[in-house]
Amino acid sequence: QVHLVESGGGLVPAGGSLRLSCAASERTFSSYVMGWFRQAPGKEREFVASISRSGGNPYYADSVKGRFTISRDNAKNTMHLEMSTLKPEDTAIYHCAASGDYYCSRFACASESLYAYWGQGTQVTVSS
């Protein structure tokens, strides 16, 4: 079982940037497909981005494509989400998630059901 802890959230003005991190307890971190999801107040949780076990094949939600970049460092058991040109609609709790699947298609990677392990989340608030 892998324990995930997010960090890096905060309050930022529109147009600003933030870097989220997800630290994993599992030494076999490289065995997991990783993803970021977010949940805004009153809305369902939605897919943001995912990354394969090796760090390739990043997928992004259309709403963040070109503004967010997902990456991972398997040597440090960490994953990051670089967020730029932030908008008020990016305000949400951001969760990282891990899946033991070997591979996922773009469609599958965007599905919450793929991920067995979730962090508690970090709040991102973008002011207008």
Salt bridges, closest charged atoms under 4 A:
GLU46 OE2 - ARG38 NE 2.62
ASP62 OD1 - LYS65 NZ 3.20
ASP62 OD1 - ARG106 NH2 3.96
GLU82 OE2 - ARG19 NE 2.81
ASP90 OD1 - ARG38 NH1 2.91
ASP90 OD2 - ARG67 NH1 2.74
GLU112 OE1 - ARG45 NH2 3.00
